[in-house]
Every structure is written in C-alpha cells, then in structure tokens.
Amino acid sequence: MSAINRRDLGLFVLRVGTGAVLAAHGAQKLFGWFGGGGLDGTSKAMEAMGFRPGRQSAVAAGLGEAGGGTLLMLGLATPAAGAAAAGAMAGAVAVHAPAGFFNQSGGYEYPAYLGFTAAAIGVTGAGRYSLDHATGHRFDQPWTLAAAFVGSALAAAAVVGKRAKDQLAGAGDDGGDGGDGGDGDGGDA
C-alpha cells in the first residue's frame, strides 16, 4: 500500500475548492442557483456590462465557470478545465479593472485570483487523486495543454477586445452604456 502523497493531497484540496467556487459561480449564471440571476438576469447584466450579445455571453461565461469548475473538481481534462475557467475570469477582470485591484472597491482581485488559480491547476495537472490519473492522463496531454490555453487566450482577447471597442464607440455616440452594472451573482462577469 502506498503512502498518501502530501503534494497530491494538497493539489486535490486546492483543485476541489477552486472548482467548487467556480462551479457555484457558474450555476448562479446558468440556473439562478445560490441567489444568482439565471440566464435571463445574467443576459441582461452582460448587455449592461457591454458584452453583446448578452445571452450568448451569459452562456459562455456560465459554462466556462460551471463546466471548468466541475472538471477541475473531478480532475478531468484539467488543462481544458483550467483554461476555460481562466478565460471566463478574464472577462470578469475586464469588467472590474476600472475600479482598481482590491475587491472592497469593486476591483478585479477576486476574479483574477480565481483565474490565476484555475490556470495554475490547468498547467500543473490534477495530480494523483483525479480522474485524469485514473484514465491514464488521456485528456491531459501536452498538446491538450497548449491547444486549451491558446484557444482560451484567443477567445478571451477577442471577447474583451470587442467589448472595449464597443464601449469606445458607444462613448462617442451617446456617452456610454450606463456603467458596468451587475450580473445578479455578486457583480462580476
């Protein structure tokens, strides 16, 4: 019988905790659980924050968080899970960036932390206590890591860039879109 590996156990705890927070946050957006706005409320909030079309943006953010978080908890397809969650958090960081870093001022501290943690887990791998390990790392290959993070970075850059461009155009037309608004689940994208 092999001894418990403390590093793998620590990675398991970090992965499950981070994944659970992300999954719950995404469930607020998708299903309205835990006091969230569900798709209707989140869609409206996404529009108010400058993410258009709102419904598709709400679905993408919700799936990135709920799907990525669930996969992180399970330790399955960990590179894709970490990349998806990090990409979703990039959108939230863009919303909160004008308020500075710290969360108490409405800043991007919290979504940045979740995004960097998910990315680090995706890069590191799920560890021994995971479905990736149980499946022989079938969904955790070097090419998967590269493809997931490049794809997520390109998608996040396109979405955040489009939002910024739309906001600049809107500011020139009518003075803006009325601010960043909330999304019915604590105020981040």
KEFI-487455 format. One record per atom (N, C-alpha, C): y, z, x; residue number from 0; atom name. Coordinates in nm, 2 decimals. Last residue first. Layout:
// residues N
Y | Z | X | NUM | CA
...
// end
This chain:
// residues 189
3.94 | -1.41 | -1.84 | 188 | N
3.88 | -1.54 | -1.89 | 188 | CA
3.73 | -1.54 | -1.87 | 188 | C
4.02 | -1.08 | -1.97 | 187 | N
4.01 | -1.18 | -1.86 | 187 | CA
3.93 | -1.30 | -1.91 | 187 | C
4.06 | -0.89 | -2.18 | 186 | N
4.17 | -0.96 | -2.12 | 186 | CA
4.15 | -1.05 | -2.01 | 186 | C
3.87 | -0.76 | -2.32 | 185 | N
3.93 | -0.69 | -2.21 | 185 | CA
4.03 | -0.77 | -2.13 | 185 | C
3.79 | -0.95 | -2.51 | 184 | N
3.69 | -0.87 | -2.44 | 184 | CA
3.75 | -0.80 | -2.32 | 184 | C
3.98 | -1.12 | -2.62 | 183 | N
3.90 | -1.04 | -2.71 | 183 | CA
3.80 | -0.96 | -2.64 | 183 | C
4.14 | -1.24 | -2.43 | 182 | N
4.02 | -1.32 | -2.48 | 182 | CA
3.93 | -1.23 | -2.57 | 182 | C
4.50 | -1.27 | -2.43 | 181 | N
4.37 | -1.20 | -2.40 | 181 | CA
4.26 | -1.28 | -2.46 | 181 | C
4.78 | -1.43 | -2.27 | 180 | N
4.70 | -1.38 | -2.38 | 180 | CA
4.58 | -1.31 | -2.34 | 180 | C
4.96 | -1.57 | -2.10 | 179 | N
4.82 | -1.57 | -2.08 | 179 | CA
4.73 | -1.52 | -2.19 | 179 | C
5.23 | -1.75 | -2.27 | 178 | N
5.17 | -1.65 | -2.18 | 178 | CA
5.02 | -1.66 | -2.17 | 178 | C
5.33 | -1.97 | -2.41 | 177 | N
5.33 | -1.84 | -2.47 | 177 | CA
5.26 | -1.73 | -2.39 | 177 | C
5.33 | -2.20 | -2.27 | 176 | N
5.23 | -2.19 | -2.37 | 176 | CA
5.23 | -2.05 | -2.43 | 176 | C
5.65 | -2.35 | -2.19 | 175 | N
5.53 | -2.28 | -2.16 | 175 | CA
5.44 | -2.27 | -2.28 | 175 | C
5.88 | -2.49 | -2.25 | 174 | N
5.90 | -2.36 | -2.19 | 174 | CA
5.77 | -2.28 | -2.18 | 174 | C
5.82 | -2.75 | -2.32 | 173 | N
5.86 | -2.65 | -2.42 | 173 | CA
5.88 | -2.51 | -2.37 | 173 | C
5.80 | -2.92 | -2.08 | 172 | N
5.82 | -2.97 | -2.22 | 172 | CA
5.88 | -2.87 | -2.31 | 172 | C
5.76 | -2.77 | -1.85 | 171 | N
5.87 | -2.87 | -1.85 | 171 | CA
5.90 | -2.92 | -1.99 | 171 | C
5.54 | -2.63 | -1.93 | 170 | N
5.66 | -2.55 | -1.90 | 170 | CA
5.78 | -2.65 | -1.89 | 170 | C
5.35 | -2.82 | -1.96 | 169 | N
5.39 | -2.75 | -2.07 | 169 | CA
5.52 | -2.68 | -2.05 | 169 | C
5.31 | -2.89 | -1.69 | 168 | N
5.36 | -3.00 | -1.78 | 168 | CA
5.41 | -2.93 | -1.91 | 168 | C
5.20 | -2.65 | -1.60 | 167 | N
5.33 | -2.71 | -1.54 | 167 | CA
5.39 | -2.81 | -1.63 | 167 | C
4.97 | -2.63 | -1.75 | 166 | N
5.08 | -2.53 | -1.77 | 166 | CA
5.21 | -2.58 | -1.71 | 166 | C
4.83 | -2.85 | -1.66 | 165 | N
4.87 | -2.85 | -1.80 | 165 | CA
4.98 | -2.75 | -1.82 | 165 | C
4.79 | -2.77 | -1.39 | 164 | N
4.86 | -2.89 | -1.42 | 164 | CA
4.91 | -2.89 | -1.56 | 164 | C
4.63 | -2.54 | -1.44 | 163 | N
4.76 | -2.53 | -1.37 | 163 | CA
4.84 | -2.65 | -1.40 | 163 | C
4.40 | -2.66 | -1.56 | 162 | N
4.48 | -2.56 | -1.63 | 162 | CA
4.62 | -2.54 | -1.57 | 162 | C
4.31 | -2.82 | -1.36 | 161 | N
4.36 | -2.88 | -1.48 | 161 | CA
4.44 | -2.78 | -1.56 | 161 | C
4.24 | -2.62 | -1.17 | 160 | N
4.34 | -2.72 | -1.14 | 160 | CA
4.40 | -2.79 | -1.26 | 160 | C
4.03 | -2.49 | -1.30 | 159 | N
4.15 | -2.42 | -1.27 | 159 | CA
4.27 | -2.51 | -1.24 | 159 | C
3.85 | -2.71 | -1.32 | 158 | N
3.90 | -2.64 | -1.44 | 158 | CA
4.03 | -2.57 | -1.41 | 158 | C
3.82 | -2.79 | -1.05 | 157 | N
3.86 | -2.88 | -1.15 | 157 | CA
3.92 | -2.81 | -1.27 | 157 | C
3.73 | -2.55 | -0.93 | 156 | N
3.85 | -2.61 | -0.89 | 156 | CA
3.91 | -2.71 | -0.99 | 156 | C
3.48 | -2.52 | -1.07 | 155 | N
3.59 | -2.42 | -1.09 | 155 | CA
3.73 | -2.48 | -1.04 | 155 | C
3.34 | -2.75 | -0.98 | 154 | N
3.37 | -2.73 | -1.13 | 154 | CA
3.49 | -2.63 | -1.15 | 154 | C
3.33 | -2.70 | -0.71 | 153 | N
3.40 | -2.82 | -0.76 | 153 | CA
3.44 | -2.80 | -0.90 | 153 | C
3.19 | -2.46 | -0.71 | 152 | N
3.32 | -2.46 | -0.65 | 152 | CA
3.40 | -2.58 | -0.70 | 152 | C
2.94 | -2.54 | -0.82 | 151 | N
3.03 | -2.44 | -0.89 | 151 | CA
3.17 | -2.44 | -0.84 | 151 | C
2.85 | -2.73 | -0.63 | 150 | N
2.88 | -2.76 | -0.77 | 150 | CA
2.97 | -2.67 | -0.84 | 150 | C
2.83 | -2.56 | -0.41 | 149 | N
2.92 | -2.68 | -0.40 | 149 | CA
2.95 | -2.72 | -0.55 | 149 | C
2.64 | -2.37 | -0.50 | 148 | N
2.77 | -2.33 | -0.46 | 148 | CA
2.87 | -2.45 | -0.45 | 148 | C
2.42 | -2.54 | -0.56 | 147 | N
2.47 | -2.45 | -0.66 | 147 | CA
2.62 | -2.41 | -0.63 | 147 | C
2.36 | -2.68 | -0.32 | 146 | N
2.40 | -2.75 | -0.44 | 146 | CA
2.47 | -2.66 | -0.54 | 146 | C
2.30 | -2.46 | -0.15 | 145 | N
2.41 | -2.55 | -0.12 | 145 | CA
2.45 | -2.62 | -0.25 | 145 | C
2.08 | -2.34 | -0.28 | 144 | N
2.20 | -2.26 | -0.25 | 144 | CA
2.32 | -2.36 | -0.23 | 144 | C
1.90 | -2.55 | -0.29 | 143 | N
1.95 | -2.50 | -0.41 | 143 | CA
2.08 | -2.42 | -0.39 | 143 | C
1.84 | -2.59 | -0.02 | 142 | N
1.92 | -2.70 | -0.09 | 142 | CA
1.97 | -2.65 | -0.22 | 142 | C
1.70 | -2.34 | 0.04 | 141 | N
1.83 | -2.37 | 0.10 | 141 | CA
1.91 | -2.49 | 0.03 | 141 | C
1.58 | -2.20 | -0.28 | 140 | N
1.56 | -2.28 | -0.16 | 140 | CA
1.70 | -2.31 | -0.09 | 140 | C
1.48 | -2.06 | -0.52 | 139 | N
1.57 | -2.01 | -0.42 | 139 | CA
1.54 | -2.08 | -0.28 | 139 | C
1.28 | -2.12 | -0.68 | 138 | N
1.41 | -2.16 | -0.73 | 138 | CA
1.52 | -2.10 | -0.63 | 138 | C
1.05 | -2.03 | -0.54 | 137 | N
1.06 | -2.17 | -0.59 | 137 | CA
1.20 | -2.22 | -0.63 | 137 | C
0.98 | -1.80 | -0.42 | 136 | N
1.11 | -1.85 | -0.40 | 136 | CA
1.13 | -2.00 | -0.44 | 136 | C
0.74 | -1.71 | -0.53 | 135 | N
0.74 | -1.77 | -0.40 | 135 | CA
0.87 | -1.84 | -0.37 | 135 | C
0.77 | -1.56 | -0.76 | 134 | N
0.74 | -1.71 | -0.77 | 134 | CA
0.74 | -1.78 | -0.64 | 134 | C
0.85 | -1.31 | -0.67 | 133 | N
0.72 | -1.33 | -0.73 | 133 | CA
0.68 | -1.47 | -0.75 | 133 | C
1.11 | -1.37 | -0.57 | 132 | N
1.00 | -1.33 | -0.48 | 132 | CA
0.86 | -1.35 | -0.54 | 132 | C
1.23 | -1.42 | -0.82 | 131 | N
1.23 | -1.52 | -0.71 | 131 | CA
1.12 | -1.49 | -0.61 | 131 | C
1.21 | -1.18 | -0.95 | 130 | N
1.12 | -1.29 | -0.99 | 130 | CA
1.12 | -1.41 | -0.89 | 130 | C
1.20 | -0.90 | -0.72 | 129 | N
1.26 | -1.00 | -0.80 | 129 | CA
1.16 | -1.10 | -0.85 | 129 | C
1.21 | -0.73 | -0.47 | 128 | N
1.19 | -0.68 | -0.61 | 128 | CA
1.26 | -0.78 | -0.71 | 128 | C
1.30 | -0.85 | -0.23 | 127 | N
1.15 | -0.84 | -0.26 | 127 | CA
1.12 | -0.81 | -0.41 | 127 | C
1.59 | -1.06 | -0.29 | 126 | N
1.51 | -0.95 | -0.23 | 126 | CA
1.37 | -0.95 | -0.29 | 126 | C
1.76 | -1.26 | -0.38 | 125 | N
1.73 | -1.15 | -0.47 | 125 | CA
1.66 | -1.03 | -0.40 | 125 | C
2.02 | -1.37 | -0.15 | 124 | N
1.89 | -1.38 | -0.22 | 124 | CA
1.86 | -1.25 | -0.29 | 124 | C
2.27 | -1.41 | -0.04 | 123 | N
2.17 | -1.32 | 0.03 | 123 | CA
2.03 | -1.35 | -0.03 | 123 | C
2.41 | -1.58 | -0.22 | 122 | N
2.39 | -1.62 | -0.08 | 122 | CA
2.28 | -1.54 | -0.01 | 122 | C
2.40 | -1.42 | -0.45 | 121 | N
2.35 | -1.55 | -0.45 | 121 | CA
2.32 | -1.61 | -0.31 | 121 | C
2.54 | -1.19 | -0.36 | 120 | N
2.40 | -1.18 | -0.40 | 120 | CA
2.33 | -1.32 | -0.40 | 120 | C
2.79 | -1.31 | -0.32 | 119 | N
2.72 | -1.25 | -0.21 | 119 | CA
2.57 | -1.23 | -0.24 | 119 | C
2.86 | -1.39 | -0.58 | 118 | N
2.84 | -1.49 | -0.48 | 118 | CA
2.76 | -1.43 | -0.36 | 118 | C
2.88 | -1.13 | -0.70 | 117 | N
2.78 | -1.23 | -0.75 | 117 | CA
2.75 | -1.34 | -0.65 | 117 | C
3.09 | -1.03 | -0.55 | 116 | N
2.96 | -0.96 | -0.55 | 116 | CA
2.85 | -1.06 | -0.60 | 116 | C
3.30 | -1.21 | -0.62 | 115 | N
3.25 | -1.20 | -0.48 | 115 | CA
3.11 | -1.13 | -0.47 | 115 | C
3.31 | -1.16 | -0.90 | 114 | N
3.28 | -1.29 | -0.84 | 114 | CA
3.23 | -1.29 | -0.70 | 114 | C
3.38 | -0.89 | -0.92 | 113 | N
3.25 | -0.94 | -0.98 | 113 | CA
3.21 | -1.08 | -0.92 | 113 | C
3.62 | -0.90 | -0.78 | 112 | N
3.51 | -0.81 | -0.73 | 112 | CA
3.38 | -0.86 | -0.79 | 112 | C
3.77 | -1.06 | -0.94 | 111 | N
3.75 | -1.10 | -0.80 | 111 | CA
3.63 | -1.03 | -0.75 | 111 | C
3.79 | -0.92 | -1.18 | 110 | N
3.71 | -1.04 | -1.18 | 110 | CA
3.68 | -1.09 | -1.04 | 110 | C
3.94 | -0.69 | -1.07 | 109 | N
3.81 | -0.68 | -1.13 | 109 | CA
3.73 | -0.81 | -1.13 | 109 | C
4.19 | -0.80 | -0.96 | 108 | N
4.10 | -0.71 | -0.88 | 108 | CA
3.95 | -0.71 | -0.94 | 108 | C
4.40 | -0.94 | -1.07 | 107 | N
4.27 | -1.00 | -1.06 | 107 | CA
4.16 | -0.92 | -0.98 | 107 | C
4.61 | -0.73 | -1.29 | 106 | N
4.58 | -0.82 | -1.18 | 106 | CA
4.43 | -0.87 | -1.18 | 106 | C
4.72 | -0.55 | -1.46 | 105 | N
4.67 | -0.67 | -1.52 | 105 | CA
4.63 | -0.78 | -1.42 | 105 | C
4.77 | -0.33 | -1.32 | 104 | N
4.88 | -0.41 | -1.35 | 104 | CA
4.84 | -0.54 | -1.42 | 104 | C
4.52 | -0.23 | -1.27 | 103 | N
4.60 | -0.15 | -1.36 | 103 | CA
4.73 | -0.22 | -1.39 | 103 | C
4.41 | -0.42 | -1.09 | 102 | N
4.37 | -0.42 | -1.23 | 102 | CA
4.47 | -0.34 | -1.32 | 102 | C
4.60 | -0.57 | -0.83 | 101 | N
4.54 | -0.45 | -0.89 | 101 | CA
4.52 | -0.46 | -1.05 | 101 | C
4.73 | -0.82 | -0.76 | 100 | N
4.59 | -0.79 | -0.73 | 100 | CA
4.53 | -0.68 | -0.82 | 100 | C
4.94 | -1.01 | -1.00 | 99 | N
4.91 | -0.94 | -0.87 | 99 | CA
4.76 | -0.90 | -0.86 | 99 | C
4.98 | -1.15 | -1.22 | 98 | N
5.00 | -1.01 | -1.23 | 98 | CA
4.97 | -0.93 | -1.10 | 98 | C
4.89 | -1.41 | -1.16 | 97 | N
5.03 | -1.39 | -1.17 | 97 | CA
5.07 | -1.24 | -1.18 | 97 | C
4.60 | -1.38 | -1.17 | 96 | N
4.67 | -1.39 | -1.04 | 96 | CA
4.82 | -1.36 | -1.06 | 96 | C
4.46 | -1.40 | -1.41 | 95 | N
4.52 | -1.27 | -1.37 | 95 | CA
4.60 | -1.27 | -1.25 | 95 | C
4.37 | -1.66 | -1.42 | 94 | N
4.45 | -1.61 | -1.53 | 94 | CA
4.52 | -1.48 | -1.49 | 94 | C
4.22 | -1.68 | -1.18 | 93 | N
4.34 | -1.77 | -1.20 | 93 | CA
4.43 | -1.71 | -1.31 | 93 | C
4.02 | -1.51 | -1.24 | 92 | N
4.11 | -1.47 | -1.13 | 92 | CA
4.24 | -1.56 | -1.15 | 92 | C
3.88 | -1.65 | -1.43 | 91 | N
3.94 | -1.52 | -1.47 | 91 | CA
4.05 | -1.48 | -1.36 | 91 | C
3.79 | -1.86 | -1.28 | 90 | N
3.88 | -1.89 | -1.39 | 90 | CA
3.95 | -1.76 | -1.43 | 90 | C
3.61 | -1.72 | -1.11 | 89 | N
3.73 | -1.79 | -1.05 | 89 | CA
3.83 | -1.83 | -1.16 | 89 | C
3.41 | -1.64 | -1.28 | 88 | N
3.51 | -1.54 | -1.24 | 88 | CA
3.63 | -1.61 | -1.17 | 88 | C
3.26 | -1.88 | -1.29 | 87 | N
3.33 | -1.82 | -1.41 | 87 | CA
3.44 | -1.72 | -1.37 | 87 | C
3.18 | -1.88 | -1.02 | 86 | N
3.26 | -1.99 | -1.07 | 86 | CA
3.33 | -1.95 | -1.20 | 86 | C
3.01 | -1.66 | -1.01 | 85 | N
3.13 | -1.67 | -0.92 | 85 | CA
3.23 | -1.77 | -0.98 | 85 | C
2.81 | -1.74 | -1.19 | 84 | N
2.89 | -1.62 | -1.22 | 84 | CA
3.02 | -1.62 | -1.14 | 84 | C
2.71 | -1.96 | -1.05 | 83 | N
2.76 | -1.97 | -1.19 | 83 | CA
2.85 | -1.86 | -1.22 | 83 | C
2.62 | -1.84 | -0.81 | 82 | N
2.73 | -1.95 | -0.81 | 82 | CA
2.79 | -1.96 | -0.95 | 82 | C
2.42 | -1.66 | -0.89 | 81 | N
2.54 | -1.61 | -0.82 | 81 | CA
2.66 | -1.71 | -0.82 | 81 | C
2.24 | -1.85 | -1.01 | 80 | N
2.30 | -1.74 | -1.08 | 80 | CA
2.43 | -1.69 | -1.02 | 80 | C
2.18 | -2.01 | -0.79 | 79 | N
2.24 | -2.07 | -0.90 | 79 | CA
2.31 | -1.97 | -0.99 | 79 | C
2.05 | -1.82 | -0.62 | 78 | N
2.17 | -1.89 | -0.58 | 78 | CA
2.24 | -1.95 | -0.69 | 78 | C
1.84 | -1.71 | -0.80 | 77 | N
1.95 | -1.63 | -0.76 | 77 | CA
2.07 | -1.71 | -0.70 | 77 | C
1.63 | -1.77 | -0.97 | 76 | N
1.72 | -1.87 | -0.94 | 76 | CA
1.85 | -1.81 | -0.89 | 76 | C
1.61 | -1.43 | -1.06 | 75 | N
1.55 | -1.56 | -1.07 | 75 | CA
1.66 | -1.67 | -1.05 | 75 | C
1.67 | -1.16 | -1.09 | 74 | N
1.64 | -1.21 | -0.96 | 74 | CA
1.57 | -1.34 | -0.97 | 74 | C
1.74 | -1.05 | -1.33 | 73 | N
1.60 | -1.08 | -1.31 | 73 | CA
1.56 | -1.12 | -1.17 | 73 | C
2.01 | -1.02 | -1.29 | 72 | N
1.93 | -0.90 | -1.32 | 72 | CA
1.78 | -0.93 | -1.29 | 72 | C
2.08 | -1.30 | -1.25 | 71 | N
2.09 | -1.20 | -1.14 | 71 | CA
2.01 | -1.07 | -1.17 | 71 | C
2.03 | -1.39 | -1.51 | 70 | N
1.94 | -1.44 | -1.40 | 70 | CA
1.96 | -1.35 | -1.28 | 70 | C
2.23 | -1.25 | -1.64 | 69 | N
2.09 | -1.23 | -1.68 | 69 | CA
2.00 | -1.28 | -1.57 | 69 | C
2.46 | -1.36 | -1.52 | 68 | N
2.43 | -1.22 | -1.51 | 68 | CA
2.28 | -1.19 | -1.54 | 68 | C
2.44 | -1.63 | -1.59 | 67 | N
2.44 | -1.59 | -1.45 | 67 | CA
2.40 | -1.45 | -1.43 | 67 | C
2.46 | -1.60 | -1.87 | 66 | N
2.35 | -1.66 | -1.81 | 66 | CA
2.33 | -1.62 | -1.66 | 66 | C
2.71 | -1.46 | -1.90 | 65 | N
2.59 | -1.41 | -1.96 | 65 | CA
2.46 | -1.47 | -1.89 | 65 | C
2.89 | -1.63 | -1.73 | 64 | N
2.87 | -1.48 | -1.72 | 64 | CA
2.74 | -1.43 | -1.77 | 64 | C
2.84 | -1.89 | -1.81 | 63 | N
2.84 | -1.85 | -1.67 | 63 | CA
2.82 | -1.71 | -1.64 | 63 | C
2.86 | -1.87 | -2.09 | 62 | N
2.73 | -1.90 | -2.02 | 62 | CA
2.72 | -1.87 | -1.88 | 62 | C
3.13 | -1.81 | -2.11 | 61 | N
3.03 | -1.72 | -2.16 | 61 | CA
2.89 | -1.74 | -2.10 | 61 | C
3.25 | -2.03 | -1.99 | 60 | N
3.27 | -1.90 | -1.94 | 60 | CA
3.16 | -1.80 | -1.98 | 60 | C
3.15 | -2.23 | -2.17 | 59 | N
3.12 | -2.24 | -2.03 | 59 | CA
3.14 | -2.10 | -1.96 | 59 | C
3.25 | -2.14 | -2.42 | 58 | N
3.11 | -2.16 | -2.40 | 58 | CA
3.07 | -2.16 | -2.25 | 58 | C
3.53 | -2.16 | -2.37 | 57 | N
3.47 | -2.03 | -2.40 | 57 | CA
3.32 | -2.03 | -2.38 | 57 | C
3.56 | -2.43 | -2.32 | 56 | N
3.59 | -2.34 | -2.21 | 56 | CA
3.53 | -2.20 | -2.24 | 56 | C
3.49 | -2.53 | -2.57 | 55 | N
3.41 | -2.57 | -2.45 | 55 | CA
3.43 | -2.47 | -2.34 | 55 | C
3.71 | -2.42 | -2.71 | 54 | N
3.57 | -2.38 | -2.74 | 54 | CA
3.48 | -2.42 | -2.63 | 54 | C
3.95 | -2.52 | -2.59 | 53 | N
3.92 | -2.38 | -2.59 | 53 | CA
3.77 | -2.35 | -2.61 | 53 | C
3.96 | -2.80 | -2.36 | 52 | N
3.95 | -2.75 | -2.50 | 52 | CA
3.90 | -2.60 | -2.50 | 52 | C
4.18 | -2.58 | -2.19 | 51 | N
4.16 | -2.67 | -2.30 | 51 | CA
4.05 | -2.77 | -2.27 | 51 | C
4.33 | -2.29 | -2.11 | 50 | N
4.20 | -2.36 | -2.09 | 50 | CA
4.17 | -2.44 | -2.21 | 50 | C
4.55 | -2.14 | -2.16 | 49 | N
4.57 | -2.27 | -2.10 | 49 | CA
4.44 | -2.34 | -2.07 | 49 | C
4.54 | -1.91 | -2.31 | 48 | N
4.54 | -1.89 | -2.16 | 48 | CA
4.56 | -2.03 | -2.09 | 48 | C
4.50 | -2.01 | -2.56 | 47 | N
4.63 | -1.94 | -2.53 | 47 | CA
4.65 | -1.92 | -2.38 | 47 | C
4.24 | -2.11 | -2.53 | 46 | N
4.35 | -2.20 | -2.56 | 46 | CA
4.48 | -2.14 | -2.52 | 46 | C
4.11 | -1.86 | -2.51 | 45 | N
4.11 | -1.96 | -2.40 | 45 | CA
4.22 | -2.06 | -2.41 | 45 | C
4.16 | -1.75 | -2.76 | 44 | N
4.22 | -1.69 | -2.64 | 44 | CA
4.22 | -1.79 | -2.52 | 44 | C
4.00 | -1.92 | -2.91 | 43 | N
4.15 | -1.91 | -2.94 | 43 | CA
4.22 | -1.85 | -2.81 | 43 | C
3.75 | -1.87 | -2.81 | 42 | N
3.81 | -2.00 | -2.80 | 42 | CA
3.96 | -2.00 | -2.82 | 42 | C
3.72 | -1.60 | -2.87 | 41 | N
3.73 | -1.64 | -2.73 | 41 | CA
3.79 | -1.78 | -2.71 | 41 | C
3.70 | -1.61 | -3.15 | 40 | N
3.81 | -1.54 | -3.08 | 40 | CA
3.83 | -1.58 | -2.94 | 40 | C
3.46 | -1.78 | -3.16 | 39 | N
3.59 | -1.81 | -3.23 | 39 | CA
3.71 | -1.74 | -3.17 | 39 | C
3.26 | -1.65 | -3.01 | 38 | N
3.31 | -1.78 | -2.97 | 38 | CA
3.44 | -1.82 | -3.04 | 38 | C
3.36 | -1.30 | -2.97 | 37 | N
3.27 | -1.41 | -3.01 | 37 | CA
3.33 | -1.54 | -2.97 | 37 | C
3.53 | -1.09 | -2.88 | 36 | N
3.58 | -1.19 | -2.98 | 36 | CA
3.48 | -1.29 | -3.03 | 36 | C
3.36 | -0.77 | -2.83 | 35 | N
3.42 | -0.90 | -2.79 | 35 | CA
3.46 | -0.99 | -2.91 | 35 | C
3.23 | -0.53 | -2.88 | 34 | N
3.37 | -0.54 | -2.91 | 34 | CA
3.44 | -0.67 | -2.87 | 34 | C
2.97 | -0.59 | -2.82 | 33 | N
3.04 | -0.49 | -2.74 | 33 | CA
3.19 | -0.50 | -2.76 | 33 | C
2.95 | -0.94 | -2.91 | 32 | N
2.89 | -0.80 | -2.89 | 32 | CA
2.99 | -0.72 | -2.81 | 32 | C
3.02 | -1.19 | -2.96 | 31 | N
3.11 | -1.09 | -3.01 | 31 | CA
3.05 | -0.95 | -3.00 | 31 | C
2.88 | -1.40 | -2.83 | 30 | N
2.83 | -1.34 | -2.96 | 30 | CA
2.91 | -1.23 | -3.02 | 30 | C
3.03 | -1.49 | -2.61 | 29 | N
2.94 | -1.58 | -2.69 | 29 | CA
2.91 | -1.53 | -2.82 | 29 | C
3.19 | -1.28 | -2.52 | 28 | N
3.25 | -1.41 | -2.54 | 28 | CA
3.16 | -1.49 | -2.64 | 28 | C
3.01 | -1.07 | -2.49 | 27 | N
3.13 | -1.05 | -2.57 | 27 | CA
3.19 | -1.19 | -2.61 | 27 | C
2.83 | -1.18 | -2.31 | 26 | N
2.79 | -1.16 | -2.45 | 26 | CA
2.90 | -1.13 | -2.54 | 26 | C
2.97 | -1.17 | -2.07 | 25 | N
2.95 | -1.30 | -2.14 | 25 | CA
2.91 | -1.29 | -2.28 | 25 | C
2.96 | -0.89 | -2.04 | 24 | N
3.09 | -0.95 | -2.05 | 24 | CA
3.08 | -1.09 | -2.11 | 24 | C
2.68 | -0.86 | -2.01 | 23 | N
2.75 | -0.79 | -2.12 | 23 | CA
2.89 | -0.86 | -2.15 | 23 | C
2.65 | -1.00 | -1.77 | 22 | N
2.58 | -1.04 | -1.89 | 22 | CA
2.65 | -0.98 | -2.02 | 22 | C
2.80 | -0.85 | -1.59 | 21 | N
2.83 | -0.99 | -1.62 | 21 | CA
2.77 | -1.04 | -1.75 | 21 | C
2.66 | -0.61 | -1.59 | 20 | N
2.80 | -0.61 | -1.63 | 20 | CA
2.84 | -0.75 | -1.67 | 20 | C
2.41 | -0.69 | -1.51 | 19 | N
2.42 | -0.63 | -1.64 | 19 | CA
2.57 | -0.64 | -1.69 | 19 | C
2.46 | -0.79 | -1.25 | 18 | N
2.41 | -0.88 | -1.35 | 18 | CA
2.43 | -0.82 | -1.49 | 18 | C
2.53 | -0.54 | -1.12 | 17 | N
2.63 | -0.65 | -1.13 | 17 | CA
2.59 | -0.75 | -1.24 | 17 | C
2.28 | -0.40 | -1.15 | 16 | N
2.41 | -0.35 | -1.20 | 16 | CA
2.51 | -0.46 | -1.22 | 16 | C
2.09 | -0.58 | -1.03 | 15 | N
2.08 | -0.54 | -1.17 | 15 | CA
2.21 | -0.49 | -1.23 | 15 | C
2.20 | -0.59 | -0.77 | 14 | N
2.18 | -0.71 | -0.85 | 14 | CA
2.17 | -0.68 | -1.00 | 14 | C
2.20 | -0.32 | -0.68 | 13 | N
2.32 | -0.40 | -0.69 | 13 | CA
2.31 | -0.52 | -0.78 | 13 | C
1.92 | -0.27 | -0.70 | 12 | N
2.02 | -0.19 | -0.78 | 12 | CA
2.15 | -0.27 | -0.79 | 12 | C
1.82 | -0.46 | -0.52 | 11 | N
1.78 | -0.46 | -0.66 | 11 | CA
1.88 | -0.39 | -0.75 | 11 | C
1.94 | -0.38 | -0.28 | 10 | N
1.98 | -0.51 | -0.34 | 10 | CA
1.94 | -0.52 | -0.48 | 10 | C
1.80 | -0.13 | -0.26 | 9 | N
1.95 | -0.13 | -0.27 | 9 | CA
2.00 | -0.27 | -0.33 | 9 | C
1.54 | -0.23 | -0.22 | 8 | N
1.57 | -0.15 | -0.34 | 8 | CA
1.72 | -0.14 | -0.36 | 8 | C
1.57 | -0.37 | 0.02 | 7 | N
1.54 | -0.45 | -0.10 | 7 | CA
1.56 | -0.36 | -0.23 | 7 | C
1.63 | -0.15 | 0.18 | 6 | N
1.73 | -0.26 | 0.16 | 6 | CA
1.70 | -0.34 | 0.04 | 6 | C
1.40 | 0.01 | 0.16 | 5 | N
1.53 | 0.06 | 0.11 | 5 | CA
1.63 | -0.05 | 0.09 | 5 | C
1.09 | -0.07 | 0.05 | 4 | N
1.19 | -0.11 | 0.14 | 4 | CA
1.33 | -0.08 | 0.08 | 4 | C
0.82 | 0.14 | 0.01 | 3 | N
0.94 | 0.08 | -0.05 | 3 | CA
1.04 | 0.05 | 0.05 | 3 | C
0.52 | 0.05 | 0.19 | 2 | N
0.63 | 0.14 | 0.16 | 2 | CA
0.74 | 0.07 | 0.09 | 2 | C
0.22 | -0.09 | 0.06 | 1 | N
0.34 | -0.10 | 0.14 | 1 | CA
0.44 | 0.00 | 0.09 | 1 | C
-0.12 | 0.00 | 0.09 | 0 | N
0.00 | 0.00 | 0.00 | 0 | CA
0.12 | 0.00 | 0.09 | 0 | C
// end
